[in-house]
Amino acid sequence: MSETLDAREKLQQRIREKKGQIEEFLRKTQPRSDHLTIASIVCAGLAGLLTAGPAAGGPSFTQAITQAIGTTSPSWRLLCAVATILSFIATTALAVHKIQDLTNKVTKAQTAYAKLEGLETLLETTDLSTAAAADQFGRFINEVPFALAV
């Protein structure tokens, strides 16, 4: 009986350890995912606004902007250059987000955490066998190898 209890306690400890690793992964990854998404949206929107002014306002708009910023170079050039840079940043942020598959990884990690939380509760409140719980534990953590510390 004590051997079974010892194995059950060890499994519960392993579950807590893996939950902690997943929490750490989410603490690092979720903000990065959010920042890349927001940067992409904001930069793309600003790029559109910067090019809309000269397109909609025409020469009178660009002349007014040129005088307001006090340059001899036409303001549409500056606006288009800044819009190009912002567009590049937006595209790059979106590509990095997509290449790293951050949305999918965060979702999988959150799901695995919830499953481990449920398994931990089952171990504490039911007579679920340690072997069955260990099997579920293995399946759950195999879904998120990227979130677990080596």
VEXFI-772665 format. One record per atom (N, C-alpha, C): x, y, z; residue in one letter; atom name; residue number from 0; chain. Coordinates in nm, 3 decimals, decimal comma, padded with zeros to 5 digits. Atoms other than C-alpha are relative to their C-alpha. Example, Ala and Ser with C-alpha at 12.3 -4.5 7.8 and 13.67 -1.06 7.14 Angstrom:
- 00,089  -00,119  00,000  A  N  0  A
- 01,230  -00,450  00,780  A  CA  0  A
- 00,090  00,120  00,000  A  C  0  A
- -00,082  -00,119  -00,006  S  N  1  A
- 01,367  -00,106  00,714  S  CA  1  A
- -00,077  00,109  00,073  S  C  1  A
This chain:
- 00,082  -00,120  00,000  M  N  0  A
- 00,000  00,000  00,000  M  CA  0  A
- 00,087  00,126  00,000  M  C  0  A
- -00,085  -00,118  -00,005  S  N  1  A
- 00,280  00,245  00,086  S  CA  1  A
- 00,074  00,021  -00,131  S  C  1  A
- -00,067  -00,013  00,130  E  N  2  A
- 00,451  00,170  -00,245  E  CA  2  A
- -00,094  00,068  -00,100  E  C  2  A
- 00,099  -00,060  00,089  T  N  3  A
- 00,130  00,262  -00,432  T  CA  3  A
- -00,021  00,146  00,038  T  C  3  A
- 00,017  -00,137  -00,046  L  N  4  A
- 00,085  00,572  -00,218  L  CA  4  A
- 00,121  00,084  -00,038  L  C  4  A
- -00,123  -00,068  00,036  D  N  5  A
- 00,448  00,667  -00,279  D  CA  5  A
- 00,002  00,032  -00,151  D  C  5  A
- 00,005  -00,021  00,145  A  N  6  A
- 00,404  00,625  -00,657  A  CA  6  A
- -00,102  00,108  -00,035  A  C  6  A
- 00,106  -00,099  00,023  R  N  7  A
- 00,084  00,831  -00,648  R  CA  7  A
- 00,052  00,140  00,036  R  C  7  A
- -00,055  -00,128  -00,042  E  N  8  A
- 00,259  01,111  -00,455  E  CA  8  A
- 00,107  00,049  -00,097  E  C  8  A
- -00,103  -00,038  00,098  K  N  9  A
- 00,551  01,107  -00,698  K  CA  9  A
- -00,064  00,050  -00,129  K  C  9  A
- 00,070  -00,043  00,122  L  N  10  A
- 00,312  01,133  -00,991  L  CA  10  A
- -00,061  00,139  00,021  L  C  10  A
- 00,057  -00,132  -00,029  Q  N  11  A
- 00,133  01,425  -00,826  Q  CA  11  A
- 00,108  00,108  -00,001  Q  C  11  A
- -00,112  -00,095  00,001  Q  N  12  A
- 00,469  01,595  -00,775  Q  CA  12  A
- 00,045  00,029  -00,143  Q  C  12  A
- -00,039  -00,018  00,141  R  N  13  A
- 00,560  01,539  -01,142  R  CA  13  A
- -00,103  00,088  -00,073  R  C  13  A
- 00,105  -00,083  00,062  I  N  14  A
- 00,225  01,687  -01,246  I  CA  14  A
- 00,020  00,146  00,039  I  C  14  A
- -00,023  -00,138  -00,045  R  N  15  A
- 00,294  01,998  -01,035  R  CA  15  A
- 00,123  00,060  -00,069  R  C  15  A
- -00,121  -00,048  00,067  E  N  16  A
- 00,643  02,027  -01,187  E  CA  16  A
- -00,029  00,038  -00,145  E  C  16  A
- 00,030  -00,028  00,141  K  N  17  A
- 00,512  02,006  -01,543  K  CA  17  A
- -00,094  00,119  -00,014  K  C  17  A
- 00,087  -00,117  00,003  K  N  18  A
- 00,236  02,255  -01,469  K  CA  18  A
- 00,082  00,128  00,018  K  C  18  A
- -00,088  -00,116  -00,021  G  N  19  A
- 00,504  02,493  -01,340  G  CA  19  A
- 00,079  00,034  -00,125  G  C  19  A
- -00,075  -00,024  00,124  Q  N  20  A
- 00,706  02,449  -01,659  Q  CA  20  A
- -00,091  00,060  -00,107  Q  C  20  A
- 00,095  -00,055  00,098  I  N  21  A
- 00,398  02,515  -01,871  I  CA  21  A
- -00,035  00,144  00,035  I  C  21  A
- 00,027  -00,138  -00,043  E  N  22  A
- 00,316  02,825  -01,665  E  CA  22  A
- 00,115  00,093  -00,040  E  C  22  A
- -00,117  -00,080  00,037  E  N  23  A
- 00,669  02,953  -01,723  E  CA  23  A
- 00,004  00,024  -00,152  E  C  23  A
- 00,005  -00,013  00,146  F  N  24  A
- 00,640  02,886  -02,097  F  CA  24  A
- -00,105  00,104  -00,039  F  C  24  A
- 00,108  -00,095  00,033  L  N  25  A
- 00,309  03,075  -02,110  L  CA  25  A
- 00,036  00,141  00,045  L  C  25  A
- -00,041  -00,131  -00,051  R  N  26  A
- 00,451  03,361  -01,901  R  CA  26  A
- 00,096  00,069  -00,098  R  C  26  A
- -00,096  -00,056  00,096  K  N  27  A
- 00,726  03,408  -02,162  K  CA  27  A
- -00,059  00,016  -00,140  K  C  27  A
- 00,044  00,006  00,139  T  N  28  A
- 00,545  03,320  -02,483  T  CA  28  A
- -00,123  00,084  -00,029  T  C  28  A
- 00,124  -00,072  00,028  Q  N  29  A
- 00,202  03,477  -02,451  Q  CA  29  A
- 00,023  00,149  -00,023  Q  C  29  A
- -00,024  -00,142  00,028  P  N  30  A
- 00,328  03,836  -02,418  P  CA  30  A
- 00,072  00,024  -00,133  P  C  30  A
- -00,071  -00,015  00,128  R  N  31  A
- 00,566  03,787  -02,712  R  CA  31  A
- -00,098  -00,014  -00,116  R  C  31  A
- 00,102  00,018  00,103  S  N  32  A
- 00,277  03,659  -02,922  S  CA  32  A
- -00,088  00,124  -00,012  S  C  32  A
- 00,085  -00,120  00,000  D  N  33  A
- 00,061  03,955  -02,819  D  CA  33  A
- 00,074  00,120  -00,057  D  C  33  A
- -00,077  -00,115  00,048  H  N  34  A
- 00,339  04,207  -02,885  H  CA  34  A
- 00,020  -00,004  -00,152  H  C  34  A
- -00,019  00,011  00,146  L  N  35  A
- 00,408  04,075  -03,234  L  CA  35  A
- -00,130  00,028  -00,074  L  C  35  A
- 00,130  -00,024  00,064  T  N  36  A
- 00,038  04,077  -03,320  T  CA  36  A
- -00,035  00,148  00,002  T  C  36  A
- 00,033  -00,143  -00,013  I  N  37  A
- -00,015  04,430  -03,190  I  CA  37  A
- 00,092  00,085  -00,088  I  C  37  A
- -00,094  -00,075  00,084  A  N  38  A
- 00,300  04,559  -03,364  A  CA  38  A
- -00,040  -00,010  -00,146  A  C  38  A
- 00,040  00,019  00,139  S  N  39  A
- 00,182  04,413  -03,692  S  CA  39  A
- -00,124  00,082  -00,033  S  C  39  A
- 00,125  -00,073  00,025  I  N  40  A
- -00,167  04,563  -03,664  I  CA  40  A
- 00,023  00,151  00,001  I  C  40  A
- -00,021  -00,145  -00,013  V  N  41  A
- -00,053  04,908  -03,549  V  CA  41  A
- 00,085  00,053  -00,116  V  C  41  A
- -00,089  -00,048  00,108  C  N  42  A
- 00,230  04,941  -03,802  C  CA  42  A
- -00,069  -00,004  -00,136  C  C  42  A
- 00,074  00,008  00,128  A  N  43  A
- 00,010  04,826  -04,092  A  CA  43  A
- -00,104  00,112  -00,008  A  C  43  A
- 00,100  -00,108  -00,002  G  N  44  A
- -00,262  05,071  -03,989  G  CA  44  A
- 00,063  00,136  -00,022  G  C  44  A
- -00,068  -00,128  00,017  L  N  45  A
- -00,020  05,361  -03,960  L  CA  45  A
- 00,054  00,017  -00,141  L  C  45  A
- -00,050  -00,008  00,138  A  N  46  A
- 00,137  05,278  -04,296  A  CA  46  A
- -00,114  00,038  -00,095  A  C  46  A
- 00,116  -00,035  00,084  G  N  47  A
- -00,208  05,292  -04,453  G  CA  47  A
- -00,041  00,145  00,016  G  C  47  A
- 00,036  -00,140  -00,024  L  N  48  A
- -00,285  05,624  -04,290  L  CA  48  A
- 00,099  00,097  -00,063  L  C  48  A
- -00,102  -00,089  00,056  L  N  49  A
- 00,043  05,779  -04,401  L  CA  49  A
- -00,010  00,011  -00,152  L  C  49  A
- 00,013  -00,006  00,146  T  N  50  A
- -00,019  05,690  -04,764  T  CA  50  A
- -00,137  00,053  -00,043  T  C  50  A
- 00,134  -00,048  00,034  A  N  51  A
- -00,388  05,784  -04,752  A  CA  51  A
- -00,004  00,153  -00,009  A  C  51  A
- 00,001  -00,147  00,001  G  N  52  A
- -00,314  06,151  -04,677  G  CA  52  A
- 00,034  00,058  -00,136  G  C  52  A
- -00,034  -00,055  00,132  P  N  53  A
- -00,129  06,232  -05,000  P  CA  53  A
- -00,095  -00,048  -00,111  P  C  53  A
- 00,089  00,052  00,104  A  N  54  A
- -00,360  06,009  -05,204  A  CA  54  A
- -00,134  00,072  00,002  A  C  54  A
- 00,131  -00,064  -00,009  A  N  55  A
- -00,680  06,169  -05,075  A  CA  55  A
- 00,010  00,152  -00,006  A  C  55  A
- -00,012  -00,147  -00,009  G  N  56  A
- -00,554  06,524  -05,009  G  CA  56  A
- 00,063  00,066  -00,121  G  C  56  A
- -00,063  -00,053  00,119  G  N  57  A
- -00,353  06,564  -05,325  G  CA  57  A
- 00,110  00,101  00,029  G  C  57  A
- -00,111  -00,096  -00,014  P  N  58  A
- -00,100  06,843  -05,383  P  CA  58  A
- -00,018  00,101  00,113  P  C  58  A
- 00,020  -00,100  -00,106  S  N  59  A
- -00,261  07,088  -05,140  S  CA  59  A
- 00,034  -00,061  00,137  S  C  59  A
- -00,033  00,068  -00,126  F  N  60  A
- -00,227  06,835  -04,857  F  CA  60  A
- 00,151  -00,013  00,017  F  C  60  A
- -00,145  00,021  -00,011  T  N  61  A
- 00,135  06,752  -04,934  T  CA  61  A
- 00,075  00,133  00,015  T  C  61  A
- -00,063  -00,131  -00,016  Q  N  62  A
- 00,224  07,122  -04,967  Q  CA  62  A
- -00,017  00,050  00,144  Q  C  62  A
- 00,026  -00,043  -00,138  A  N  63  A
- 00,065  07,194  -04,628  A  CA  63  A
- 00,090  -00,076  00,097  A  C  63  A
- -00,086  00,082  -00,087  I  N  64  A
- 00,257  06,905  -04,467  I  CA  64  A
- 00,146  00,042  -00,017  I  C  64  A
- -00,138  -00,043  00,027  T  N  65  A
- 00,582  07,017  -04,634  T  CA  65  A
- 00,030  00,129  00,076  T  C  65  A
- -00,019  -00,127  -00,072  Q  N  66  A
- 00,538  07,367  -04,490  Q  CA  66  A
- -00,002  -00,023  00,152  Q  C  66  A
- 00,014  00,024  -00,145  A  N  67  A
- 00,435  07,232  -04,147  A  CA  67  A
- 00,127  -00,062  00,059  A  C  67  A
- -00,122  00,063  -00,053  I  N  68  A
- 00,748  07,020  -04,111  I  CA  68  A
- 00,126  00,078  -00,037  I  C  68  A
- -00,111  -00,090  00,032  G  N  69  A
- 00,968  07,290  -04,263  G  CA  69  A
- 00,111  -00,063  -00,081  G  C  69  A
- -00,101  00,061  00,085  T  N  70  A
- 01,144  07,093  -04,532  T  CA  70  A
- -00,016  00,051  -00,143  T  C  70  A
- 00,007  -00,040  00,140  T  N  71  A
- 01,227  07,171  -04,890  T  CA  71  A
- -00,036  -00,118  -00,089  T  C  71  A
- 00,034  00,121  00,073  S  N  72  A
- 01,177  06,811  -04,999  S  CA  72  A
- -00,151  -00,024  00,011  S  C  72  A
- 00,145  00,025  -00,007  P  N  73  A
- 00,818  06,712  -05,088  P  CA  73  A
- -00,034  -00,098  00,113  P  C  73  A
- 00,037  00,081  -00,117  S  N  74  A
- 00,645  06,569  -04,781  S  CA  74  A
- -00,048  -00,140  -00,039  S  C  74  A
- 00,050  00,133  00,038  W  N  75  A
- 00,493  06,280  -04,978  W  CA  75  A
- 00,113  -00,102  00,000  W  C  75  A
- -00,114  00,093  -00,002  R  N  76  A
- 00,842  06,131  -05,007  R  CA  76  A
- 00,027  -00,050  00,142  R  C  76  A
- -00,022  00,037  -00,140  L  N  77  A
- 00,891  06,137  -04,632  L  CA  77  A
- -00,113  -00,091  00,050  L  C  77  A
- 00,114  00,081  -00,043  L  N  78  A
- 00,540  06,002  -04,570  L  CA  78  A
- 00,007  -00,141  -00,059  L  C  78  A
- -00,010  00,132  00,065  C  N  79  A
- 00,591  05,719  -04,818  C  CA  79  A
- 00,118  -00,080  00,055  C  C  79  A
- -00,115  00,071  -00,057  A  N  80  A
- 00,935  05,635  -04,674  A  CA  80  A
- -00,036  -00,056  00,137  A  C  80  A
- 00,041  00,047  -00,133  V  N  81  A
- 00,793  05,612  -04,321  V  CA  81  A
- -00,103  -00,112  -00,014  V  C  81  A
- 00,100  00,105  00,023  A  N  82  A
- 00,497  05,411  -04,452  A  CA  82  A
- 00,065  -00,131  -00,044  A  C  82  A
- -00,073  00,119  00,044  T  N  83  A
- 00,739  05,171  -04,621  T  CA  83  A
- 00,067  -00,070  00,118  T  C  83  A
- -00,066  00,057  -00,119  I  N  84  A
- 00,934  05,122  -04,299  I  CA  84  A
- -00,103  -00,067  00,090  I  C  84  A
- 00,105  00,057  -00,084  L  N  85  A
- 00,614  05,065  -04,101  L  CA  85  A
- -00,059  -00,127  -00,061  L  C  85  A
- 00,051  00,118  00,069  S  N  86  A
- 00,489  04,821  -04,361  S  CA  86  A
- 00,097  -00,117  00,014  S  C  86  A
- -00,102  00,103  -00,018  F  N  87  A
- 00,817  04,629  -04,339  F  CA  87  A
- -00,005  -00,058  00,141  F  C  87  A
- 00,008  00,046  -00,139  I  N  88  A
- 00,791  04,612  -03,959  I  CA  88  A
- -00,125  -00,086  00,020  I  C  88  A
- 00,125  00,076  -00,014  A  N  89  A
- 00,429  04,493  -03,980  A  CA  89  A
- 00,013  -00,138  -00,063  A  C  89  A
- -00,015  00,126  00,070  T  N  90  A
- 00,513  04,223  -04,232  T  CA  90  A
- 00,098  -00,092  00,073  T  C  90  A
- -00,099  00,079  -00,072  T  N  91  A
- 00,819  04,108  -04,038  T  CA  91  A
- -00,056  -00,054  00,130  T  C  91  A
- 00,059  00,045  -00,127  A  N  92  A
- 00,633  04,091  -03,706  A  CA  92  A
- -00,101  -00,112  -00,025  A  C  92  A
- 00,097  00,104  00,033  L  N  93  A
- 00,355  03,890  -03,867  L  CA  93  A
- 00,070  -00,129  -00,042  L  C  93  A
- -00,074  00,119  00,045  A  N  94  A
- 00,604  03,653  -04,033  A  CA  94  A
- 00,067  -00,072  00,117  A  C  94  A
- -00,064  00,062  -00,117  V  N  95  A
- 00,795  03,595  -03,708  V  CA  95  A
- -00,105  -00,072  00,083  V  C  95  A
- 00,108  00,062  -00,076  H  N  96  A
- 00,468  03,525  -03,528  H  CA  96  A
- -00,046  -00,130  -00,064  H  C  96  A
- 00,048  00,119  00,073  K  N  97  A
- 00,360  03,280  -03,795  K  CA  97  A
- 00,106  -00,110  -00,001  K  C  97  A
- -00,107  00,100  00,007  I  N  98  A
- 00,698  03,105  -03,830  I  CA  98  A
- 00,017  -00,071  00,134  I  C  98  A
- -00,015  00,059  -00,132  Q  N  99  A
- 00,721  03,051  -03,455  Q  CA  99  A
- -00,125  -00,073  00,047  Q  C  99  A
- 00,126  00,069  -00,030  D  N  100  A
- 00,361  02,920  -03,453  D  CA  100  A
- -00,046  00,028  00,143  D  C  100  A
- 00,026  -00,036  -00,138  L  N  101  A
- 00,301  03,109  -03,130  L  CA  101  A
- -00,145  -00,022  00,042  L  C  101  A
- 00,141  00,017  -00,037  T  N  102  A
- -00,079  03,104  -03,136  T  CA  102  A
- -00,032  -00,145  00,029  T  C  102  A
- 00,024  00,142  -00,018  N  N  103  A
- -00,091  02,727  -03,175  N  CA  103  A
- 00,069  -00,053  00,125  N  C  103  A
- -00,074  00,046  -00,117  K  N  104  A
- 00,177  02,670  -02,910  K  CA  104  A
- -00,064  00,047  00,130  K  C  104  A
- 00,065  -00,053  -00,120  V  N  105  A
- 00,004  02,894  -02,656  V  CA  105  A
- -00,130  -00,077  00,026  V  C  105  A
- 00,125  00,073  -00,016  T  N  106  A
- -00,329  02,720  -02,718  T  CA  106  A
- 00,025  -00,142  00,050  T  C  106  A
- -00,032  00,136  -00,043  K  N  107  A
- -00,175  02,374  -02,684  K  CA  107  A
- 00,048  -00,003  00,145  K  C  107  A
- -00,051  -00,005  -00,137  A  N  108  A
- 00,007  02,473  -02,365  A  CA  108  A
- -00,113  00,027  00,100  A  C  108  A
- 00,114  -00,027  -00,088  Q  N  109  A
- -00,310  02,616  -02,211  Q  CA  109  A
- -00,088  -00,124  00,015  Q  C  109  A
- 00,080  00,122  -00,005  T  N  110  A
- -00,499  02,298  -02,300  T  CA  110  A
- 00,068  -00,106  00,085  T  C  110  A
- -00,073  00,099  -00,079  A  N  111  A
- -00,229  02,074  -02,155  A  CA  111  A
- -00,002  00,036  00,148  A  C  111  A
- 00,005  -00,044  -00,139  Y  N  112  A
- -00,223  02,281  -01,838  Y  CA  112  A
- -00,136  -00,036  00,062  Y  C  112  A
- 00,134  00,031  -00,050  A  N  113  A
- -00,600  02,242  -01,799  A  CA  113  A
- -00,018  -00,151  00,019  A  C  113  A
- 00,009  00,146  -00,014  K  N  114  A
- -00,574  01,866  -01,858  K  CA  114  A
- 00,078  -00,049  00,121  K  C  114  A
- -00,079  00,039  -00,117  L  N  115  A
- -00,299  01,834  -01,598  L  CA  115  A
- -00,069  00,043  00,130  L  C  115  A
- 00,077  -00,047  -00,115  E  N  116  A
- -00,507  02,039  -01,356  E  CA  116  A
- -00,113  -00,098  00,032  E  C  116  A
- 00,108  00,097  -00,018  G  N  117  A
- -00,798  01,801  -01,410  G  CA  117  A
- 00,053  -00,134  00,052  G  C  117  A
- -00,060  00,127  -00,044  L  N  118  A
- -00,575  01,496  -01,368  L  CA  118  A
- 00,043  00,009  00,146  L  C  118  A
- -00,042  -00,020  -00,139  E  N  119  A
- -00,433  01,638  -01,047  E  CA  119  A
- -00,121  -00,007  00,094  E  C  119  A
- 00,123  00,004  -00,079  T  N  120  A
- -00,787  01,687  -00,914  T  CA  120  A
- -00,054  -00,142  00,009  T  C  120  A
- 00,045  00,139  -00,003  L  N  121  A
- -00,883  01,332  -01,012  L  CA  121  A
- 00,083  -00,085  00,095  L  C  121  A
- -00,088  00,075  -00,090  L  N  122  A
- -00,582  01,192  -00,828  L  CA  122  A
- -00,029  00,031  00,147  L  C  122  A
- 00,026  -00,041  -00,138  E  N  123  A
- -00,673  01,388  -00,518  E  CA  123  A
- -00,139  -00,041  00,050  E  C  123  A
- 00,138  00,017  -00,044  T  N  124  A
- -01,046  01,316  -00,515  T  CA  124  A
- -00,065  -00,131  -00,038  T  C  124  A
- 00,060  00,127  00,042  T  N  125  A
- -01,104  00,977  -00,678  T  CA  125  A
- 00,098  -00,113  00,024  T  C  125  A
- -00,088  00,116  -00,012  D  N  126  A
- -00,964  00,628  -00,676  D  CA  126  A
- 00,058  -00,040  -00,135  D  C  126  A
- -00,063  00,024  00,129  L  N  127  A
- -00,823  00,662  -01,027  L  CA  127  A
- 00,133  -00,069  00,024  L  C  127  A
- -00,125  00,074  -00,022  S  N  128  A
- -00,541  00,411  -01,052  S  CA  128  A
- 00,121  00,084  -00,041  S  C  128  A
- -00,123  -00,071  00,029  T  N  129  A
- -00,189  00,545  -01,053  T  CA  129  A
- 00,048  -00,032  -00,141  T  C  129  A
- -00,042  00,039  00,134  A  N  130  A
- -00,116  00,348  -01,370  A  CA  130  A
- -00,080  00,074  -00,107  A  C  130  A
- 00,085  -00,072  00,096  A  N  131  A
- -00,413  00,503  -01,554  A  CA  131  A
- 00,036  00,149  -00,002  A  C  131  A
- -00,036  -00,141  -00,009  A  N  132  A
- -00,318  00,848  -01,429  A  CA  132  A
- 00,135  00,026  -00,065  A  C  132  A
- -00,132  -00,015  00,060  A  N  133  A
- 00,045  00,797  -01,533  A  CA  133  A
- -00,009  -00,006  -00,153  A  C  133  A
- 00,021  00,010  00,145  D  N  134  A
- -00,073  00,696  -01,881  D  CA  134  A
- -00,055  00,132  -00,055  D  C  134  A
- 00,057  -00,128  00,043  Q  N  135  A
- -00,285  01,011  -01,912  Q  CA  135  A
- 00,105  00,111  00,009  Q  C  135  A
- -00,106  -00,098  -00,020  F  N  136  A
- 00,002  01,220  -01,776  F  CA  136  A
- 00,098  -00,001  -00,118  F  C  136  A
- -00,093  00,014  00,113  G  N  137  A
- 00,235  01,085  -02,044  G  CA  137  A
- -00,057  00,054  -00,129  G  C  137  A
- 00,064  -00,051  00,123  R  N  138  A
- -00,013  01,161  -02,321  R  CA  138  A
- -00,009  00,153  00,002  R  C  138  A
- 00,016  -00,146  -00,009  F  N  139  A
- -00,074  01,513  -02,194  F  CA  139  A
- 00,131  00,074  -00,022  F  C  139  A
- -00,126  -00,073  00,015  I  N  140  A
- 00,290  01,613  -02,170  I  CA  140  A
- 00,064  -00,022  -00,137  I  C  140  A
- -00,053  00,023  00,136  N  N  141  A
- 00,372  01,457  -02,508  N  CA  141  A
- -00,061  00,097  -00,101  N  C  141  A
- 00,065  -00,098  00,090  E  N  142  A
- 00,136  01,716  -02,662  E  CA  142  A
- 00,073  00,134  00,000  E  C  142  A
- -00,063  -00,132  -00,014  V  N  143  A
- 00,357  02,005  -02,547  V  CA  143  A
- 00,150  -00,010  00,031  V  C  143  A
- -00,143  00,012  -00,031  P  N  144  A
- 00,725  01,909  -02,565  P  CA  144  A
- 00,072  00,135  -00,007  P  C  144  A
- -00,061  -00,131  00,016  F  N  145  A
- 00,809  02,267  -02,669  F  CA  145  A
- -00,014  00,085  00,125  F  C  145  A
- 00,028  -00,081  -00,120  A  N  146  A
- 00,674  02,400  -02,337  A  CA  146  A
- 00,071  -00,052  00,125  A  C  146  A
- -00,060  00,063  -00,119  L  N  147  A
- 00,872  02,172  -02,107  L  CA  147  A
- 00,149  00,022  00,002  L  C  147  A
- -00,144  -00,021  -00,016  A  N  148  A
- 01,215  02,255  -01,975  A  CA  148  A
- 00,074  -00,132  -00,012  A  C  148  A
- -00,080  00,121  00,018  V  N  149  A
- 01,486  02,008  -02,062  V  CA  149  A
- 00,064  -00,042  00,130  V  C  149  A
